[in-house]
């Protein structure tokens, strides 16, 4: 599927290298949550894949946007996995809750099928991710992790813009 979209799905700024020098289990667990928690990159990838499949062909621009954004989210998934590993955790699709590891599940997602609800749900998810990553930035001292979070936030803000534009253009 060629991308002849009018939108940009990933910021032009390059992603920082992932070179973490000191293991930090608290920080590693935040990265696990970003990787496989309820509001996580794998949740976004799976939901956007689903959305891409169920949206009618008459909305090809929206279908393509979900496809392209899911590719960017997969890159974020890789970054969070690498950081979790370097910080000292096993980067499975799981998160830690009360010292217990819980595997990610597709049941974490809501699956609206009506286009307006689907689009607003995706927009809300992107905004929640931005808030989550900004909150983590306030607690993280590792420069590498902070730089990567800032870079990922740039992409998430682009996704918010794309969804807002599509919602406006299609009057959803």
Secondary structure as the mmCIF struct_conf table of DSSP 4:
data_model
#
loop_
_struct_conf.conf_type_id
_struct_conf.id
_struct_conf.beg_label_comp_id
_struct_conf.beg_label_asym_id
_struct_conf.beg_label_seq_id
_struct_conf.end_label_comp_id
_struct_conf.end_label_asym_id
_struct_conf.end_label_seq_id
BEND BEND1 UNK A 6 UNK A 7
BEND BEND2 UNK A 10 UNK A 10
BEND BEND3 UNK A 12 UNK A 13
HELX_LH_PP_P HELX_LH_PP_P1 UNK A 14 UNK A 17
BEND BEND4 UNK A 22 UNK A 22
HELX_RH_AL_P HELX_RH_AL_P1 UNK A 25 UNK A 36
BEND BEND5 UNK A 37 UNK A 40
HELX_RH_AL_P HELX_RH_AL_P2 UNK A 41 UNK A 54
BEND BEND6 UNK A 55 UNK A 55
HELX_RH_3T_P HELX_RH_3T_P1 UNK A 57 UNK A 59
HELX_RH_AL_P HELX_RH_AL_P3 UNK A 60 UNK A 87
TURN_TY1_P TURN_TY1_P1 UNK A 88 UNK A 88
BEND BEND7 UNK A 89 UNK A 89
BEND BEND8 UNK A 92 UNK A 93
STRN STRN1 UNK A 94 UNK A 97
TURN_TY1_P TURN_TY1_P2 UNK A 98 UNK A 99
STRN STRN2 UNK A 100 UNK A 103
HELX_RH_3T_P HELX_RH_3T_P2 UNK A 106 UNK A 108
BEND BEND9 UNK A 109 UNK A 109
BEND BEND10 UNK A 114 UNK A 114
HELX_RH_AL_P HELX_RH_AL_P4 UNK A 115 UNK A 139
HELX_RH_AL_P HELX_RH_AL_P5 UNK A 143 UNK A 169
TURN_TY1_P TURN_TY1_P3 UNK A 170 UNK A 171
#
